[in-house]
C-alpha cells in the first residue's frame, strides 16, 4: 500500500514528496497489466470486469494527480509566506534597535537640558546680551534636532505597529495553508490507497482470466488430441500412394491443396480434397467399376464409383452427369465439374473422397498429388 507520513509544518515535506513520487511511479503497473490482458480475447463478462477495473485505476490515479498538484501549490504558498514572515521579523528587529537608539538620544538630551537649566538662568541675568543671544540660538538648534528625532520616533512606532499587524496576518495565512496541506495530505493518502486497491483488483481480474484462458486452451488441446486419436483409430492403413492404381479424377486444368480434416460449417471436418477446376471440366473414373449417380443433399450431383479394386470413390458438386448408372472403364467420363449442393454460389470444384474397402474415408491428397 502507498502510505504517507503525518505532516508537521516544514518538517516532513520531503517525506511527502518522496511518497508522492513512489505512488506515481507505481501507476506504471497499469500499463503492464493492460498488456497482459491483451494476450488473449476474454469473454464478454471478463472483458467488462477488466474494463471496469482499468477505469477504476485510471480514475483513482487522476484524482491523486489532481490532489498532488493542489498539494504542491499549497506547499509553494507556505514557502512564500514563510519567507515573508522571516523578512518581517528581520525588519521589525532592526526597527526596534533604531527605536531604542532614538529613545536614548531623547533621554540624553533631556538630562543635559535639565542639568544646564540653572546655569542658563544665571547666564540670563549675568551674561553679556551678545553671549545670551548666541546661547539662545544654540538652544533653538538643539530643540529643532530633538523635534526631528521625536518625529522619527513617532513614525517608527507607527511603522512597527503596522509591521506587527502584517506579521500576525501572515502567520494566520501560513497556519491556514498548513491546515490545508494537512487536509490535502489526508485526501492524497486516501486516493493513493484507493488507486492501490483498484490496481490489486485489476491484477486479480487478469490473473483469474489468464488462469481460465490457460484451462480453456488446455481443454481444447485435449479435445483435439482425443479427436485425432478417434480418427486415427477409425482410419485404415493404406499402402503408399504409388501402390494405388488410380488416375487423376479431373481431365483438364486442376488445382488443390491438402485440406484433410479442415473445419467446415456445421462443426464437421473435411473428409476429402477439393479439386478446383473450371465449370464443365470432365471428371473421369479413377479405376474401372460401377458408377452410381445421385442428386440431392450437401453433395448436389454426386457419383459413387464402386471400384473393381474393392475401394469406393466419391465425386460431389458436379454440374451434370455423363450418362447414367453403369459399369465404366478406367478414364471414362462420368460427369462435369460444378458447384451444386452446399457448394452453390462458390467456386466450381469436385469434392473427391477415397474409402478403402468401402469403409471410413482416408486422406486422398497424397494419392491425387501423385497422379494429377
C-alpha positions in Angstrom: 0.0 0.0 0.0 1.1 3.6 -0.6 1.3 5.4 2.7 2.3 8.9 3.6 3.8 10.2 6.9 2.0 12.7 9.1 2.5 16.3 8.2 4.4 18.6 10.5 4.9 22.2 9.4 8.1 22.4 7.4 9.5 19.2 8.8 8.1 16.3 6.6 7.6 18.0 3.2 10.4 16.0 1.6 8.9 12.8 3.0 5.6 13.6 1.5 7.2 14.4 -1.9 9.0 11.1 -1.9 5.8 9.2 -1.1 4.0 11.0 -4.0 6.8 10.1 -6.4 6.6 6.4 -5.4 2.8 6.5 -5.8 3.0 8.0 -9.3 5.8 5.6 -10.3 3.7 2.6 -9.2 0.9 3.6 -11.6 3.1 2.2 -14.4 1.8 -1.2 -13.2 -1.5 -0.3 -15.0 0.2 -0.5 -18.4 1.9 -3.8 -17.6 -1.4 -5.3 -16.5 -3.2 -4.0 -19.6 -0.6 -5.6 -21.8 -1.2 -8.9 -20.0 -4.9 -8.5 -20.7 -4.2 -8.3 -24.5 -2.6 -11.8 -24.5 -6.0 -13.4 -25.2 -9.6 -12.5 -26.0 -11.7 -12.5 -22.8 -15.3 -13.5 -22.6 -17.8 -10.5 -22.6 -18.2 -10.8 -18.8 -14.5 -11.0 -18.1 -13.8 -8.1 -20.6 -16.4 -5.9 -18.8 -14.9 -6.7 -15.4 -11.4 -5.9 -16.6 -12.6 -2.7 -18.3 -14.3 -1.6 -15.0 -11.1 -2.3 -13.0 -9.0 -0.4 -15.5 -11.4 2.6 -15.3 -11.2 2.5 -11.5 -7.4 2.6 -11.7 -7.4 5.5 -14.1 -10.0 7.5 -12.1 -8.1 7.0 -8.8 -4.8 8.0 -10.5 -6.4 11.1 -11.9 -7.8 12.1 -8.5 -4.4 11.5 -6.9 -2.6 13.6 -9.6 -5.0 16.5 -9.1 -4.5 16.4 -5.3 -0.8 16.2 -5.7 -1.0 19.4 -7.9 -3.0 21.2 -5.2 -0.6 20.0 -2.5 2.4 21.3 -4.5 0.7 24.7 -4.9 -0.2 24.9 -1.2 3.4 24.0 -0.3 4.7 26.8 -2.6 2.3 29.3 -0.9 3.5 28.1 2.5 7.1 28.6 1.5 6.4 32.1 0.2 4.6 33.1 3.4 7.5 31.7 5.5 9.9 33.9 3.5 7.7 37.0 4.1 7.4 36.2 7.8 11.2 35.9 8.1 11.7 39.2 6.3 9.1 41.0 8.5 10.8 39.6 11.7 14.2 40.9 10.5 12.9 44.4 9.7 10.9 44.6 13.0 14.1 43.7 14.8 16.1 46.4 13.0 13.3 49.0 13.6 13.3 48.1 17.3 17.0 48.7 17.6 16.6 52.1 15.8 13.8 53.0 18.2 16.0 52.3 21.2 18.7 54.4 19.7 16.3 57.3 19.3 14.9 56.9 22.8 18.5 57.1 24.2 19.1 60.3 22.2 16.0 61.9 23.6 16.7 60.9 27.1 20.3 62.1 26.9 19.1 65.4 25.6 16.6 65.7 28.4 19.2 65.0 31.0 21.6 67.6 29.6 18.9 70.2 29.3 17.9 69.6 32.9 21.5 69.8 34.2 22.2 73.1 32.4 18.9 74.8 33.3 20.2 76.5 36.4 23.3 77.8 34.7 21.2 79.1 31.8 19.0 81.1 34.2 22.0 82.7 35.8 23.5 83.5 32.5 20.3 85.1 31.5 20.9 87.8 34.2 24.7 87.9 34.4 26.0 87.3 30.8 26.5 89.8 28.1 23.5 90.3 25.9 25.5 89.1 22.8 26.6 85.9 24.5 23.0 85.3 25.6 21.7 85.7 22.1 24.3 83.1 20.9 23.2 80.7 23.7 19.5 81.1 22.7 20.3 80.3 19.1 22.2 77.2 20.1 19.3 76.0 22.2 17.0 76.6 19.3 19.2 74.4 17.1 19.2 71.7 19.7 15.4 71.9 20.1 15.0 71.5 16.3 17.1 68.4 16.3 15.2 67.0 19.2 11.9 67.6 17.3 13.2 65.7 14.3 14.2 62.8 16.5 10.8 62.8 18.1 9.1 62.8 14.7 11.3 59.9 13.5 10.5 58.0 16.7 6.8 58.6 16.3 6.9 57.5 12.6 8.9 54.4 13.6 6.4 53.4 16.3 3.6 53.6 13.7 5.7 51.6 11.2 6.4 48.9 13.9 2.7 48.7 14.7 1.8 48.2 11.0 4.5 45.6 10.5 3.4 43.7 13.7 -0.1 43.7 12.3 1.1 42.4 8.9 3.2 39.7 10.7 0.2 38.5 12.6 -1.8 38.4 9.3 1.0 36.4 7.5 1.2 33.9 10.4 -2.6 33.4 10.2 -2.3 32.8 6.5 0.5 30.4 7.0 -1.5 28.4 9.5 -4.4 28.2 7.1 -2.1 27.0 4.4 -0.6 24.4 6.7 -4.1 23.2 7.7 -4.9 23.0 4.0 -1.7 21.0 3.4 -2.6 18.6 6.2 -6.1 18.0 4.7 -4.6 17.6 1.2 -2.2 15.0 2.6 -5.0 13.0 4.1 -7.0 13.2 0.9 -4.0 12.1 -1.2 -3.3 9.2 1.1 -6.9 8.1 0.7 -6.8 8.4 -3.0 -3.5 6.6 -3.4 -4.8 3.8 -1.2 -7.9 3.7 -3.4 -5.7 3.5 -6.5 -3.7 0.7 -5.0 -6.9 -1.2 -4.2 -8.0 -0.7 -7.8 -4.7 -2.0 -9.1 -4.9 -5.0 -6.9 -8.4 -5.7 -8.1 -7.3 -5.4 -11.7 -4.5 -7.7 -11.2 -6.8 -10.3 -9.6 -9.2 -9.9 -12.5 -6.4 -10.5 -15.0 -4.9 -13.4 -13.1 -8.3 -15.1 -12.9 -8.9 -14.5 -16.6 -5.5 -15.8 -17.6 -6.0 -18.9 -15.5 -9.3 -19.5 -17.2 -7.8 -19.0 -20.6 -5.0 -21.4 -19.8 -7.5 -24.0 -18.7 -9.6 -23.4 -21.8 -6.6 -23.8 -24.1 -5.6 -27.0 -22.3 -9.2 -28.4 -22.7 -9.2 -27.5 -26.4 -5.8 -29.2 -26.9 -7.0 -32.3 -25.0 -10.2 -32.4 -27.2 -8.2 -32.1 -30.4 -5.9 -34.9 -29.3 -8.9 -37.1 -28.4 -10.5 -36.4 -31.8 -7.3 -37.1 -33.7 -7.0 -40.4 -31.7 -10.5 -41.4 -32.6 -10.0 -40.6 -36.3 -6.7 -42.5 -36.3 -8.4 -45.5 -34.8 -11.1 -45.4 -37.5 -8.8 -44.7 -40.4 -7.4 -47.9 -42.1 -3.8 -48.1 -43.1 -3.2 -47.7 -46.8 -0.3 -48.7 -48.8 1.9 -45.9 -50.2 0.3 -43.7 -52.9 2.4 -45.4 -55.6 0.7 -48.7 -54.7 -2.8 -47.4 -55.6 -3.6 -47.8 -59.2 -5.7 -44.7 -59.9 -5.5 -41.9 -62.4 -6.3 -38.2 -61.9 -10.1 -37.7 -61.4 -10.0 -34.4 -63.5 -9.3 -34.5 -67.2 -8.3 -30.9 -67.5 -6.8 -28.0 -65.5 -6.9 -28.6 -61.8 -5.5 -27.1 -58.5 -5.8 -28.4 -55.0 -4.2 -28.4 -51.5 -4.2 -30.8 -48.6 -7.4 -29.8 -46.6 -7.9 -33.1 -44.9 -9.8 -32.7 -41.6 -10.1 -28.9 -42.0 -13.1 -27.5 -40.1 -16.2 -26.9 -42.2 -19.6 -25.2 -41.4 -21.9 -27.3 -39.1 -19.0 -28.4 -37.0 -17.8 -31.2 -39.4 -14.3 -32.0 -40.6 -13.4 -32.1 -44.3 -13.1 -35.8 -45.4 -11.7 -35.3 -48.9 -9.8 -33.0 -51.2 -11.3 -30.1 -53.3 -10.2 -30.3 -56.9 -10.6 -26.7 -58.2 -11.4 -26.7 -61.9 -13.4 -24.7 -64.5 -17.1 -25.3 -64.8 -17.8 -28.3 -67.1 -14.3 -29.8 -66.9 -14.7 -33.6 -67.5 -14.4 -35.9 -64.4 -13.2 -39.4 -65.2 -13.3 -42.8 -63.5 -10.0 -43.2 -61.5 -10.5 -47.0 -61.7 -12.9 -49.3 -63.6 -16.0 -50.1 -61.7 -19.7 -49.4 -61.2 -20.8 -45.7 -61.3 -24.0 -44.8 -59.4 -25.4 -41.2 -59.9 -27.3 -39.5 -57.1 -28.8 -36.0 -56.7 -29.6 -34.1 -53.6 -28.3 -33.1 -50.1 -25.0 -31.5 -49.5 -23.3 -33.4 -52.3 -25.6 -32.0 -55.0 -24.9 -34.0 -58.1 -22.7 -36.9 -56.9 -21.2 -40.1 -58.4 -20.3 -43.0 -56.3 -17.8 -45.2 -58.0 -17.6 -48.8 -56.6 -14.2 -49.7 -58.0 -13.2 -53.1 -59.2 -10.3 -52.8 -56.8 -12.6 -53.0 -53.9 -12.5 -49.3 -52.9 -15.2 -46.7 -53.0 -14.7 -43.2 -54.6 -16.9 -40.1 -54.3 -17.3 -37.2 -56.8 -19.5 -34.4 -55.4 -20.9 -31.0 -56.6 -20.9 -32.0 -60.3 -22.7 -29.7 -62.7 -24.0 -32.6 -64.7 -23.6 -36.4 -65.2 -22.3 -38.2 -68.3 -24.8 -41.0 -68.9 -26.5 -43.0 -66.3 -25.6 -45.7 -63.8 -23.4 -48.3 -65.4 -20.1 -50.1 -65.3 -17.3 -47.8 -66.5 -13.8 -48.3 -67.8 -10.7 -46.6 -66.4 -10.7 -43.0 -67.6 -14.3 -42.9 -68.9 -16.1 -39.6 -68.4 -18.7 -39.8 -65.7 -19.6 -36.2 -65.1 -18.5 -32.5 -65.2 -17.1 -30.1 -62.6 -19.7 -27.7 -61.0 -20.8 -26.2 -57.6 -24.1 -27.9 -56.7 -25.3 -28.9 -53.3 -23.8 -26.9 -50.4 -21.1 -25.6 -52.8 -23.7 -23.4 -54.5 -22.5 -19.9 -55.1 -18.9 -20.8 -54.5 -16.0 -21.7 -56.9 -16.5 -24.7 -59.1 -14.7 -27.8 -57.9 -15.1 -31.5 -57.4 -15.0 -32.9 -53.8 -13.2 -36.2 -54.1 -13.0 -38.9 -51.4 -11.4 -42.3 -51.1 -12.9 -45.1 -48.9 -10.6 -48.1 -48.8 -12.7 -51.3 -48.8 -15.8 -49.1 -48.7 -15.1 -48.1 -45.1 -14.0 -44.8 -43.5 -12.5 -42.1 -45.6 -8.8 -41.6 -45.7 -6.8 -38.5 -46.8 -6.9 -38.6 -50.7 -4.4 -35.8 -51.1 -1.2 -37.9 -51.4 -3.0 -40.2 -54.0 -4.2 -37.4 -56.3 -1.0 -35.5 -55.8 0.9 -38.4 -57.3 -1.2 -38.6 -60.4 -2.7 -35.0 -61.1 
